[in-house]
């Protein structure tokens, strides 16, 4: 019994030194360039540039992967006005994966010399002096009573907003490549879309809008490379008319 206890006493310091050596070795290994970030991937973004997302995350190549505070990084990313949710993962030994879910941005509404960016919840994301996201349409003909950033937009006709959501979706699917795009919805029965000040698409109401814009795109594909502009009338749906300027 005494001899066994004596052996345990002798093993104690040795075991402690071994644990200490392993710990120091692991810390030294973690601090080596082996865990320095060299690969940052971003996915889920459409409107926000990848470089801008990485800047918001506060992550730079060469940083130690274990020094990244994932919770804070997610918090910073979700502070971006266009980002709804974010997720950040370590990918050992030297990678970071950033996944974002952007807000469903609908377009801009002019208001007293500025442009209000709104999402599908009618929330004002930002107010700017110009249109920073060229691919989103600008909707005119909507009377804005007042607004507050990050709050629901107060407009005179709430029902028109459902139509705006649908119009924006159809534009993104069919004619986004002809931006900048302006949409006049003052008369919901006679909606007009202007493309880069070269073409006008007269669509009438939003009935069969997806088909109307798909049909318009077929015409634009033939005309856009030519030095021509004019009005495309698809109010009839199954027929289209082109009137050059």
N, C-alpha and C positions, 0 to 999 in steps of 0.2 A: 504493500500500500504506500509506504513511504517513498519507495523508489519510483513508483508510478507518478506520485504527486510531484516528485523532484523533476521527472522528465517533462511533465506538463509545464512546470515553471520555466524550464529551459526553452521549450518550444514557443512559449508566449512571446518573448521579444523577437524571436526569429520570424514568427508568423506576422507580427506587427510590422516588422521591417519589410517583409515580402509584400504585404498589402500596400504599404507606403510607396514602395518601389513601383508596383503596378500602377498605382494611382498617379504618381508623378509621370510615369511613362505614357499613360493614356492622355494626361493633360498636355504633355509635350507633343504627342502625336496629333491631338485635336488642333493645336495651335500651328501646325505645319501648313504649308501651302496645299497639301493634299485636300483640305477642306475649304479652300478659298473659292468663292463663287466665280465660275467662269461661264456658266450657261443659265440664262434667264429666258424662260418661255412665257408668252402671254397668249391667252386664248379667250374667245367670247366677245372680243371687241369689234365694233363696226365703225362707230363714230369717233372714239377716242384713239389717238395715235399710240402705238405700242411704247414709244419712247416716253411719252407723257405719263403713261401708266406706271412705268418703271420709276420715273422721277417721283411720282406721288407715293409710291411704295417706299421710297428712301433706300433702295437697294442698289449697290454698285458692284461691278465686277471686282474681285480681289478681297471683298469682305469675307470674314469667316462665317460659314453657314450656320454655326451654332450661336452666333451673336445676334442673329435676326430674331427680333421679338415678333412672332407671328400675329399675336392679337393686336398689337399696335399697328403693324403693317396693314392688316385688314381694316382697322379703324381709319387710317389715313386714306386708304383707297376708297372707302365708302363715303369719305368726305368730298370726293369729286362730284360736282353737280350732275354729271351724266351717268354715274355708276350707282346702281341700286344695291347690288350685293357683290362681295368679293371673297375669294378663298385663296390662301397661300400655302403651298406645301414645300417642304424640303425634299429634294431628290438627291440622296447621297450618291457620290461623295461631294459634288460641287455644283449641284443644280437647284434652281428655284423655279417652281411652276406657279404662275398667277392666272387664276380663272376669274373673269368678271361677268356679271350680268348687267348690261346697260339698261337704262330706263327706256321705255318704249316711246321714243321721241316722235311727235307727230309733225311738227313744223313750227313756223313763226307767224305771229300775228302783229302787224304794225300798230304802234300806239304812241302818239305824240312824239314822232321823230325817232323812236326806238323800235326794237324788235323783241317781242316776248317769245321765248322758246317754251313750248308747252308739251307735256307728255300725254299719254292716253287717258290719264286720270283728270285732265284739264288743270294740271298743276303747273304753275309758272316755275320753270327751272332756272331761267336767267333772263336778264334784260340787257341788250347790247345795242350799240350804236350802228352795228352792221350785222350781216349774217355770217357767222363764223363757220357754220356747217353748210356748205354749198348744196349738198345733196338733198336737203330738206326743203319742201315747198314753203312759200310765203303765201298765207291766206289773207286776202283783202275782202272788204265788205262786211266785216264783223265789228260791231260797236262794243268797245270795252268800257265798262263803267268805271272800274278801278282794279288795281292789282297789288299784290304783295308777293315778293319772292318766296318760293317754296310753299305757297298757299294756292287753293283752288281759284282759278280765274273767274271773275265775275263778268259775264257778258249778257247782252240783252236778249239773246235767243239761245237757250241751253240745248234745244233740240238740234240745232245746226251742228253742234259739236260731234254728234254721232256720225253725221255725214262727212265731216272733216276727217275723222279717223279712217273711214272707209276709203275716201279719196286718197289720203296719204298712202295707205296700204297698196292701192291699185297703181299709184304713180311709182312707188318703189319697185313694184313687180314688172312694170311695162316700159316706162319712159324716163327712168331716173338718169340715164346716160345723157339726156339733153338738158341738164341743169345749166344755169339757174332756172328755177321753175316758179311761176307765180300763178295763183289760183284765185279767181274772183268768184266769191260765193254770195255776193249781195242778193242775187236773185237765184234761189235754189232750183228754179226750173230752167235757168239759162246760165249754167256754169261755164266759165271760159278759163282755159289754161294757156298761159303764155310761156313759150320755151325760148330762153336766151335772146329775147327780142327779135327772133327770126320767124317763128311760127306761132300761130294761135290755133288751139284745138277747141272748137265749140262743141260741147258734149250735151247740152240741154240739162236734163235731170240726171240723177245718179243711177237710174235703172240700166242694168247691163253695162255698168261702167267698166268692169274688167275687160269685157269683150270690146267695147268702144276704144279703150286705150291700146289694147293689143292690135286692133285693126289700124289705129293711128300709127303705131310703131312700124307696122309693115309698110305704110306709105312713107314714113320719115326715113326709113332705111334706104329708100330709093332716092329721096330728095336731099338728104342732109349733106351729102358730099358735093352737091351741085351748088352753084352760086344762085340760089333761089330762096325765096321766103314766101309766106302766104298763110291763108286760113284753111284749116282742115275741119270740115263740118261732118260730125258723126252723130248728129242729133237723131237721125233716123235709125241708127243702130246697124241694120243690115246693109245700108248704103252709105257711101262717103263721097264728099265733094271737096275738091281742092281749088281754091281761088288764089292765084298768085297775086303778090302786091302790084 
